[in-house]
C-alpha cells in the first residue's frame, strides 16, 4: 500500500472539479462488470439548488481528495436536512457519494472532512453513505449481493465496508432488496390466500390502461391516502399531485405491469412496477441530458423496444388498512403473473429496499415470493465516542 505524505481536500466549485467528481468512479470500477454508471444529470442534480428541493431546508457540500502527486483519489459529500436532523437521539447530518482508493488513511481524511463540517454546524452524528434527498435513492453501502444495481441504488466496492467500519461507523440498520423470478409460484401459505381471494367475485384485479390515466391516478390517490396518511408526517396527496406523478411516469410505464385491486369496485390496493431503467441506461454511459440529447434518446428507445430490459422494478405496494393481512399483495402478484408469464418479455423483478426495522414490509416482500438478493447498510457515527449508540428503532 502506498503512503501518501501530502493529501489535500478541495471543495468542489468549478466545472473541471465537477467533472472529476463524476469521472472518479469510472476508474475505480473499471474491473467491476456489474457496476452501472449513474446518469451524470442525476448526480449533478442532487447538488443543484435549482433542482433539488432539499436545499429549501438544508445545505450540502462536496469535496475531492488529491494525492501528493495531484491525482484525484477520493470524493465525499456532506449535508444537513434541517427537517430530519433532530429526529433521533443526536442531531444528525449525512455523508454520501463516497468513493475512494483502497487506503484507510485516504478514507479517514474524507470522513474527517465531512465530520468537521457537520460539527461546525452543530451536528452530533452523521449517517452514511446516504443521499441529500429521498431515502429511496443512493442510500446505504452495498455489502452483499454484488449484482447489477437497480436505477437510483448504489453499487460499491467490497473494500468500502472495512473502510467505514475501521473509521468507527456502526451499523444503524440493514436494507434488504428482495428479488424473484417471474416464473414460479407463491409460497404455499400465501398461494392459498391468493387463490381464496381470486375465487371471491367481489374482488377484481386488473392492470392499468394508459388511455384511462386519470382514473388510475385517482385510484392510486385513494389507496395512498388511506394507507399512508395515518403515519406521522405523511400528508394527504392532492388530486393534482397524483396526476402529475402518473404523467411523469407515463413515458416508461408498461400498463401490463401496473396492477390495481378492487373490492366491490372500490380501489383497495396497487402494485406499481416499471421496467428496470438501469437495464436501458447501462448502455448510455451516464449520458442523458435535460431534454435528452438525440443519440442518447435513440439508444433509450432502441433498448426499450427491442427487449433489452428483462427486469421489472417494484416501485411500491399499497393496501388500505382494512384489507391488510388478508393476502392481497400475493393475490395481486398472482393475477399479474398470469398476464406477465406468457409474455416472456420479463424474467425477474426486484423491489425497493426494505429496512430490517420494518418487519411488516419484510413479510409483504416474502408474501409475494421475494428472497433477499442484496444487502446495503446505513451506518451511523457518533462524534463523541463516549456516548451510547442506538440502532434504528423497529416499526411496530
C-alpha positions as CSV (number, residue, x, y, z in Angstrom):
1,X,0.0,0.0,0.0
2,X,1.3,3.4,-1.0
3,X,1.8,6.0,1.8
4,X,0.6,9.5,0.8
5,X,2.5,12.2,2.6
6,X,0.6,15.3,1.5
7,X,-3.0,14.6,0.7
8,X,-5.3,17.6,0.3
9,X,-9.0,18.0,0.1
10,X,-10.6,20.6,-2.1
11,X,-14.2,21.9,-2.1
12,X,-15.9,21.4,-5.5
13,X,-16.7,24.7,-7.2
14,X,-15.8,24.7,-10.9
15,X,-16.7,22.6,-13.9
16,X,-13.4,20.8,-14.0
17,X,-13.9,19.7,-10.4
18,X,-17.5,18.6,-11.1
19,X,-16.3,16.5,-14.0
20,X,-13.6,14.9,-11.8
21,X,-16.3,14.1,-9.2
22,X,-18.3,12.2,-11.9
23,X,-15.3,10.6,-13.5
24,X,-13.5,9.2,-10.4
25,X,-15.8,6.1,-10.2
26,X,-15.1,5.2,-13.8
27,X,-11.5,4.3,-13.0
28,X,-12.3,2.8,-9.6
29,X,-14.9,0.4,-11.1
30,X,-13.3,-0.4,-14.4
31,X,-12.9,-4.1,-13.4
32,X,-16.4,-4.4,-11.9
33,X,-18.6,-5.9,-14.6
34,X,-21.8,-5.3,-12.7
35,X,-21.3,-1.7,-12.0
36,X,-23.6,0.6,-14.0
37,X,-22.5,4.2,-14.3
38,X,-25.2,6.6,-12.8
39,X,-26.5,9.3,-15.1
40,X,-24.4,12.4,-14.7
41,X,-27.5,14.6,-14.7
42,X,-28.9,12.6,-11.7
43,X,-25.8,13.1,-9.6
44,X,-25.3,16.7,-10.5
45,X,-29.0,17.4,-9.9
46,X,-28.5,16.5,-6.2
47,X,-26.1,19.4,-5.8
48,X,-28.0,21.9,-7.9
49,X,-30.0,24.3,-5.8
50,X,-32.4,24.9,-8.7
51,X,-33.2,21.2,-9.0
52,X,-33.0,19.7,-5.5
53,X,-35.8,20.9,-3.3
54,X,-33.9,19.7,-0.2
55,X,-31.9,22.9,-0.4
56,X,-35.0,24.8,0.8
57,X,-34.5,23.3,4.3
58,X,-30.9,22.1,4.2
59,X,-27.4,22.6,2.8
60,X,-24.8,20.4,1.1
61,X,-21.1,20.5,0.2
62,X,-18.8,18.1,-1.6
63,X,-15.0,17.6,-1.9
64,X,-12.3,15.9,-3.9
65,X,-9.3,14.3,-2.3
66,X,-6.0,14.7,-4.1
67,X,-2.8,12.7,-3.6
68,X,0.6,14.2,-3.2
69,X,1.1,14.0,-7.0
70,X,-2.2,15.8,-7.6
71,X,-4.3,12.8,-8.7
72,X,-7.9,12.5,-7.6
73,X,-8.1,9.5,-5.2
74,X,-11.4,10.1,-3.4
75,X,-14.5,12.1,-3.0
76,X,-17.3,12.7,-0.5
77,X,-20.3,14.9,0.2
78,X,-21.8,16.1,3.4
79,X,-25.3,17.6,4.1
80,X,-27.8,18.6,6.6
81,X,-31.6,18.3,6.3
82,X,-33.0,20.5,9.0
83,X,-36.3,18.7,8.8
84,X,-34.8,15.4,10.0
85,X,-31.6,16.4,11.8
86,X,-33.3,16.3,15.2
87,X,-35.4,13.2,14.6
88,X,-33.2,10.8,16.6
89,X,-31.2,10.8,19.8
90,X,-28.5,13.0,18.4
91,X,-28.6,15.9,15.9
92,X,-27.5,14.1,12.8
93,X,-26.2,15.1,9.4
94,X,-25.2,12.9,6.5
95,X,-22.3,12.0,4.3
96,X,-22.6,10.2,0.9
97,X,-21.3,9.8,-2.6
98,X,-18.2,8.4,-1.1
99,X,-15.7,6.9,-3.5
100,X,-12.1,6.2,-2.6
101,X,-9.0,4.1,-3.4
102,X,-8.3,1.2,-1.1
103,X,-6.5,3.2,1.5
104,X,-7.7,3.7,5.1
105,X,-5.7,7.0,5.6
106,X,-7.4,8.4,2.5
107,X,-10.8,7.3,3.6
108,X,-10.2,8.7,7.1
109,X,-9.2,12.1,5.6
110,X,-12.6,12.2,3.7
111,X,-14.6,11.1,6.7
112,X,-12.8,13.6,9.0
113,X,-13.6,16.4,6.5
114,X,-17.3,15.6,6.5
115,X,-17.3,15.3,10.2
116,X,-15.6,18.6,10.8
117,X,-18.0,20.4,8.5
118,X,-21.0,18.9,10.3
119,X,-19.7,19.6,13.7
120,X,-19.2,23.2,12.8
121,X,-22.9,23.3,12.1
122,X,-24.0,21.8,15.4
123,X,-24.4,18.2,14.4
124,X,-23.5,15.4,16.8
125,X,-23.5,12.4,14.4
126,X,-23.5,11.5,10.8
127,X,-25.2,8.8,8.8
128,X,-23.7,7.4,5.7
129,X,-23.5,6.7,2.9
130,X,-26.8,8.4,2.3
131,X,-28.5,10.9,-0.1
132,X,-29.3,14.5,0.2
133,X,-32.8,13.7,-0.9
134,X,-35.3,10.8,-0.7
135,X,-34.4,7.6,1.1
136,X,-35.3,5.6,-1.9
137,X,-32.2,6.8,-3.9
138,X,-28.5,6.5,-3.3
139,X,-28.9,5.1,0.2
140,X,-26.7,2.7,2.0
141,X,-23.5,0.8,1.4
142,X,-23.7,-2.4,-0.7
143,X,-22.2,-5.2,1.4
144,X,-23.8,-8.4,0.0
145,X,-25.1,-9.3,-3.4
146,X,-22.9,-7.6,-5.9
147,X,-25.4,-7.9,-8.8
148,X,-26.2,-5.0,-11.2
149,X,-27.8,-2.1,-9.3
150,X,-31.3,-1.0,-10.0
151,X,-31.8,2.6,-11.1
152,X,-31.1,5.0,-8.3
153,X,-29.4,2.5,-5.9
154,X,-25.6,2.5,-5.3
155,X,-23.1,-0.2,-6.1
156,X,-19.9,-0.3,-4.1
157,X,-16.5,-1.9,-4.0
158,X,-16.2,-4.7,-1.4
159,X,-13.4,-2.9,0.5
160,X,-15.6,0.0,1.3
161,X,-17.1,-1.9,4.2
162,X,-13.9,-2.1,6.2
163,X,-13.1,1.5,5.3
164,X,-16.3,2.6,7.0
165,X,-16.1,0.2,10.0
166,X,-12.4,0.8,10.7
167,X,-13.1,4.5,10.9
168,X,-15.7,3.9,13.6
169,X,-19.0,3.8,11.8
170,X,-21.5,1.4,13.3
171,X,-24.4,-0.4,11.6
172,X,-27.6,1.7,12.1
173,X,-29.8,-0.6,10.0
174,X,-29.7,-3.1,7.1
175,X,-31.6,-2.6,3.8
176,X,-32.9,-5.7,2.0
177,X,-33.5,-5.8,-1.7
178,X,-35.9,-8.6,-2.5
179,X,-35.9,-10.4,-5.8
180,X,-37.9,-13.1,-7.5
181,X,-38.2,-14.6,-10.9
182,X,-41.4,-14.2,-12.8
183,X,-41.9,-17.9,-13.3
184,X,-42.7,-19.8,-10.1
185,X,-45.5,-20.0,-7.5
186,X,-46.0,-18.0,-4.4
187,X,-45.0,-19.6,-1.0
188,X,-47.8,-22.2,-0.2
189,X,-49.3,-20.3,2.7
190,X,-49.7,-17.1,0.6
191,X,-50.7,-19.1,-2.5
192,X,-53.7,-20.4,-0.6
193,X,-54.8,-16.9,0.5
194,X,-54.3,-15.6,-3.1
195,X,-56.4,-18.4,-4.5
196,X,-59.2,-17.8,-2.0
197,X,-59.4,-14.1,-2.9
198,X,-59.3,-14.8,-6.6
199,X,-62.4,-17.1,-6.2
200,X,-64.4,-14.3,-4.5
201,X,-66.3,-12.4,-7.1
202,X,-66.3,-9.2,-5.0
203,X,-62.5,-8.9,-5.7
204,X,-61.2,-7.7,-9.1
205,X,-57.6,-7.5,-10.1
206,X,-56.7,-5.6,-13.3
207,X,-53.8,-3.8,-14.9
208,X,-53.9,-0.1,-15.8
209,X,-54.7,1.3,-19.2
210,X,-52.7,4.3,-20.4
211,X,-55.8,5.8,-22.1
212,X,-57.5,6.0,-18.7
213,X,-54.6,7.6,-16.8
214,X,-56.8,10.0,-14.9
215,X,-58.9,7.1,-13.5
216,X,-55.9,5.2,-12.3
217,X,-54.3,8.3,-10.9
218,X,-57.4,8.8,-8.7
219,X,-57.5,5.1,-7.7
220,X,-53.8,5.4,-6.7
221,X,-54.5,8.5,-4.7
222,X,-57.5,6.9,-2.9
223,X,-55.4,3.9,-1.7
224,X,-52.4,6.0,-0.9
225,X,-54.3,8.4,1.3
226,X,-56.0,5.6,3.2
227,X,-52.8,3.6,3.6
228,X,-50.2,6.2,4.4
229,X,-51.7,9.3,5.9
230,X,-52.1,7.5,9.2
231,X,-48.3,7.7,9.5
232,X,-46.7,10.7,11.2
233,X,-45.6,13.4,8.8
234,X,-47.4,12.0,5.8
235,X,-49.8,14.4,4.2
236,X,-52.8,13.6,2.1
237,X,-52.0,13.5,-1.6
238,X,-54.0,16.0,-3.7
239,X,-55.5,15.1,-7.0
240,X,-53.1,17.3,-9.0
241,X,-50.1,15.6,-7.4
242,X,-51.3,12.1,-8.3
243,X,-52.0,13.1,-11.9
244,X,-48.6,14.8,-12.1
245,X,-46.9,11.7,-10.9
246,X,-48.7,9.5,-13.4
247,X,-47.8,11.9,-16.2
248,X,-44.2,11.8,-15.1
249,X,-44.2,8.0,-15.2
250,X,-46.1,7.8,-18.5
251,X,-43.1,7.6,-20.9
252,X,-41.7,4.5,-19.1
253,X,-45.0,2.8,-18.0
254,X,-45.8,-0.6,-19.2
255,X,-49.5,-0.9,-18.5
256,X,-49.4,-4.7,-18.1
257,X,-47.2,-4.5,-15.0
258,X,-49.1,-1.8,-13.1
259,X,-51.8,-3.5,-11.1
260,X,-54.8,-2.5,-9.0
261,X,-57.1,-4.4,-6.7
262,X,-60.8,-3.6,-6.2
263,X,-63.4,-4.8,-3.8
264,X,-67.0,-4.2,-4.9
265,X,-65.5,-1.8,-7.5
266,X,-63.7,0.3,-4.9
267,X,-59.9,0.6,-5.1
268,X,-58.2,-1.2,-2.2
269,X,-54.6,-1.9,-3.4
270,X,-52.0,-1.5,-6.0
271,X,-48.6,-2.8,-7.1
272,X,-46.7,-0.3,-9.3
273,X,-43.9,-1.9,-11.3
274,X,-41.9,-0.3,-14.1
275,X,-39.2,-1.6,-16.5
276,X,-35.9,-1.5,-14.6
277,X,-34.4,1.5,-16.1
278,X,-30.7,0.6,-15.4
279,X,-31.1,-2.2,-17.9
280,X,-31.5,0.5,-20.5
281,X,-29.4,3.3,-19.0
282,X,-26.3,1.0,-18.7
283,X,-26.0,1.3,-22.5
284,X,-25.7,5.2,-22.3
285,X,-22.5,5.5,-20.2
286,X,-24.1,8.0,-17.8
287,X,-25.1,10.4,-20.6
288,X,-28.7,11.5,-20.8
289,X,-29.1,15.3,-20.8
290,X,-32.0,17.5,-19.8
291,X,-34.4,17.1,-22.7
292,X,-32.3,14.1,-23.9
293,X,-29.6,14.6,-26.5
294,X,-30.7,12.9,-29.7
295,X,-28.2,10.0,-29.6
296,X,-29.0,9.0,-26.1
297,X,-32.7,9.2,-26.8
298,X,-32.4,7.0,-29.8
299,X,-30.4,4.5,-27.8
300,X,-33.0,4.6,-25.0
301,X,-35.9,4.0,-27.4
302,X,-34.0,1.2,-29.2
303,X,-33.3,-0.7,-26.0
304,X,-36.8,-0.1,-24.7
305,X,-38.5,-1.6,-27.7
306,X,-36.1,-4.5,-28.5
307,X,-36.4,-6.5,-25.3
308,X,-33.2,-5.4,-23.7
309,X,-34.9,-4.9,-20.4
310,X,-35.8,-8.2,-18.9
311,X,-36.2,-7.0,-15.3
312,X,-39.1,-5.2,-13.6
313,X,-38.7,-2.9,-10.6
314,X,-41.4,-2.9,-7.9
315,X,-41.8,0.7,-7.0
316,X,-44.4,0.5,-4.4
317,X,-47.1,-1.7,-2.8
318,X,-50.2,-0.1,-1.3
319,X,-53.1,-1.8,0.6
320,X,-55.8,0.1,2.5
321,X,-55.7,-0.7,6.3
322,X,-58.9,-2.8,6.4
323,X,-57.6,-5.2,3.8
324,X,-54.1,-5.6,5.1
325,X,-53.1,-9.1,6.4
326,X,-55.5,-10.9,4.1
327,X,-53.0,-11.9,1.4
328,X,-54.0,-9.2,-1.0
329,X,-50.4,-8.5,-2.0
330,X,-49.9,-12.1,-3.1
331,X,-53.2,-12.1,-4.9
332,X,-52.1,-9.0,-6.9
333,X,-48.8,-10.7,-7.8
334,X,-50.6,-13.9,-8.8
335,X,-53.0,-12.0,-11.1
336,X,-50.1,-10.1,-12.6
337,X,-48.1,-13.3,-13.2
338,X,-50.9,-14.8,-15.2
339,X,-50.5,-12.0,-17.7
340,X,-46.7,-11.4,-17.5
341,X,-45.5,-15.0,-17.6
342,X,-46.8,-15.8,-21.1
343,X,-45.3,-12.6,-22.5
344,X,-41.7,-13.7,-21.9
345,X,-40.8,-10.0,-22.0
346,X,-39.7,-10.0,-18.4
347,X,-38.0,-12.7,-16.5
348,X,-37.4,-11.2,-13.0
349,X,-38.2,-8.3,-10.7
350,X,-36.6,-6.6,-7.8
351,X,-38.3,-4.4,-5.2
352,X,-37.5,-1.2,-3.4
353,X,-35.3,-1.8,-0.4
354,X,-36.9,-2.7,2.9
355,X,-35.2,-1.9,6.2
356,X,-34.7,-4.5,8.9
357,X,-36.6,-2.1,11.2
358,X,-39.8,-2.8,9.2
359,X,-40.9,-6.4,9.8
360,X,-44.3,-5.8,8.3
361,X,-42.9,-4.8,4.9
362,X,-40.5,-7.7,5.1
363,X,-43.5,-10.1,5.4
364,X,-45.1,-8.4,2.4
365,X,-42.0,-9.0,0.3
366,X,-41.9,-12.6,1.4
367,X,-45.6,-13.0,0.7
368,X,-45.0,-12.3,-3.0
369,X,-42.2,-14.8,-3.2
370,X,-39.3,-12.4,-2.8
371,X,-36.0,-13.5,-1.4
372,X,-33.2,-11.2,-0.2
373,X,-30.7,-10.7,-3.0
374,X,-28.8,-7.6,-1.9
375,X,-28.0,-6.1,1.5
376,X,-27.0,-2.5,2.0
377,X,-26.1,-1.0,5.3
378,X,-26.8,2.5,6.6
379,X,-24.1,3.4,9.1
380,X,-24.0,6.0,11.8
381,X,-21.0,7.6,13.5
382,X,-21.4,9.4,16.9
383,X,-18.9,12.2,17.1
384,X,-18.5,11.8,20.9
385,X,-17.5,8.2,21.0
386,X,-18.1,8.1,24.8
387,X,-21.9,8.4,24.2
388,X,-24.1,5.4,23.6
389,X,-25.0,4.2,20.2
390,X,-28.7,3.3,19.4
391,X,-29.7,1.3,16.3
392,X,-32.7,2.3,14.3
393,X,-36.0,1.6,16.2
394,X,-38.2,-1.2,14.9
395,X,-41.5,-0.1,13.5
396,X,-44.3,-1.8,15.5
